[in-house]
Amino acid sequence: MSPNDDTKSRLLEAAGRVFSEKGYDLATVREICLGADANVAAVHYYFGDKSRLYIEAVREAQCARAEDVPIPQWQPEMSSEDKLRDFIKTFLTRLLGKGRPDWHLGIMLRELAHPTQACHELVRDYIRPMADVLKVILDDFLPASMPMVQRHLIGFSIVGQCLFYYVHKPIIRELVGDEEYQGYHIDLLADHIARFTLSSLQSFTTSPPPVPLPETPA
């Protein structure tokens, strides 16, 4: 890593911690630079302003593990069931993999509570591409006649199961105790969510939705 890259990384790390703890409005560039052992001019050089620094910190929190844990390139002969499990395991590994700092979750929860331009960029550059991959997988299970609204709801349900184990770690640990929680490894969770989802998908292929669904906008 070059000195310039090191300074930029320190600024992102310090910004993430400060934004996570204090939120955007109360965080100051001076405090961030103090934590990064950098001068204020470095923020302007690398990011332009505080707003862009915040957006990049949010992107770092959401996307940092995407390069380390890419979506698998599946062989044509792989079954749809295995692709679904691989997708779930990849997502869980990104969320729960070791070495992820606490501020990643803190800043994401703040962004979700009060969305900014960072949310738009995350959806465009990170979340939508993953959603497109999941949609292709689900197309193998769902009838072509199923409305897009229902397809979206199914996808959100899968993602929601994965996010539960990331966002609610303290609650899960409190409910089941440390000993059981230590056994909640990624393979176990991926297998459970995949089996639960596959069972549910079967019901959608054999019976119509229980309630009328609104039409998607033209």
N, C-alpha and C positions, 0 to 999 in steps of 0.2 A: 504494500500500500504506500502510495506517495504521500509526502507531508500534506499536500493539498487535500487528498482524499481523507486523510486522518482528521484534519480539521473539520471537514464537512461532516464526517461521521460523528465526531464529538458533539458538534452543534445539534445534529439530529437527535442524538441520545439525550443530551441535556434538555433540548426543547420538549421531547416526548415526556420526560419526567415532570418538567414544570407545567406543561399544558395539562397533563393528566391530573396533577395535584390541585392546580389552581383554576383551570379553565382558561380559555383564550383571553378574556377581558382582563383578568387579574395578573396574568403572566406578563413579564416585561422582558424585553430583549436584553437589557443589562443583566438581569438575573440569569438568563439562559447563557449568556456569554461567560459569566462568572463560573457557572457550573461546567462549561466546556473548555475553560482556560483559553478563551479566544477573545478578540476585540470586537467591538460593535461593527466595525467596518467589514468583518468577515461575513456577517449575516447579509449585508447588502451585496457583497461580492458573490456569494454562493446562491442566495435565495431571493434577493431583491428587497424583500420587506418581511415584516412579521407575519402577514397573512399567508404569504407563500411558504414561509418556514413552517407554519402550522399545517398547511395542506400536505407538505412533504413529510411531516412527522406522522400524520394520520396515514398516509400512503405507506410509510415504513412499517407502521404497526400492523396494517392489514396485509401488505404484500411482501414483507421481508422474507418469508419462507417459500414464496412461490418458485423462485429459481432453484432453491435447494430441494424442493419437493414438487417436481413438475407433474402434471397430469400424465399418466402412462400412455405410451403409444401402443395400442392394442393390436395384436395380430388378428387377421380376418376370422380365423377359426375360433377365437375366444367367445365363450357364451355370453349372452346378455346379462345373465345372473352374475358372472364373474366380473364383468365390466362395472356393474352397479356396485359390487362390493369394493372393487379397486378404487372407484371414485370416492366412495364413503371413507375408505381407509386413508386416501390421499388428503381429503379435507380434514379428517381428524388429526392426521399427522401435522398438518400445517397449524392447526389450532392448539394441539396439546403436546407437540414435540418439546423435548427438553431444551433449555437455554433461552426460552422466550421470556423477556423481562416483563415484570408486572405492569409497567406503564402502557404496554400494548393494549391490554384490556381496558385500562382506565381511560385512555384517550378515545378509544372506540366507543365506549359507553357514553362519554360526553358528546361525541359527534352524533351518535344516534338520538340522543335526547334533544340536541339543538343542531340540526343538520346545516351544513355550510356548503360552499363550493367543493369542499373535499369529498362530500358524499357523492356529488355528481361525477367527479373524476374517478372515484372508486368503482362505481357502478359501470362506468364506461370502459375502464381499462382493466379491471380485475374481476368484478362480480359477474358482469354480463357474459364474458367469455366462458367462465365456469358454468353459468346457467345454460349456455348454448350446448355445452358438452353433455350436461345432465339431460337436457331435452332430447338429444339424439338417442341417448340410452333408453329413456322412457318411451320413446316412439316404438321401440321393439316390443314393449309390453302392452301398450294401450291401443284401443281401436281407433282407426283413422277418423271415425265420426265423433270422437270425444271433443267437446268444446275446449277452446284454448284456456278459458277460465279454469276449468277443472284440471287441466294439465299444469297450470301454474300452481294451483293449490297443492297438488301432489308434490311438485318440486319443492315448494316452501316447507311442506311437512318433513321431507327428508333432511333438508338443510337445518330445520329447527331442531330435529333430534340431535344432530351433531353439535350445534351451538349450545344446547343445554349443558353438555358436559364441560364446556369451556366457560360459559358465563356464570354457571351456578356451582362451580367447584366447592366453595365454602359450604353451601347448603347441602350438597350431596355428602360431603365428608361428615357434616354434623349429623345427618340422618342415619348413615350406615356405619359410621365409626371408621377409624383409621385403618384397622386391619382389613376390612372388606374393601375399603376405597383403594388400598394399595394394589388390589387385584384387578382394578378397572383399567387394564392396559389397552392399548389401541386396537390390537387384534380382537380382543374380546368385544369391545364396543362396536367395532366394524361388523363383526359377525352378527351381533344382536340386531343392530339397526338394519342391516341388509335382510336378515330373515324376517324381521317384523315388517319391513317395507314390501318384500316379495309376497308375503301373505296378504297384505292389504291390496297390492296390485291385482291379485287374482280376483278379489271381490269386485273391482271396477270393470273387469272384463266379462263378468257373469251377471251383473245387475246394474241398472242405471243409477245415477246419483239420487240420493234420498230427497233432495229438495231441488226446485227449479233454479237454474243458474242464470244470471244476467248475461245478456249478449255482450260480446266484446265490442268496443268502439270500431267503427269502420275505418 
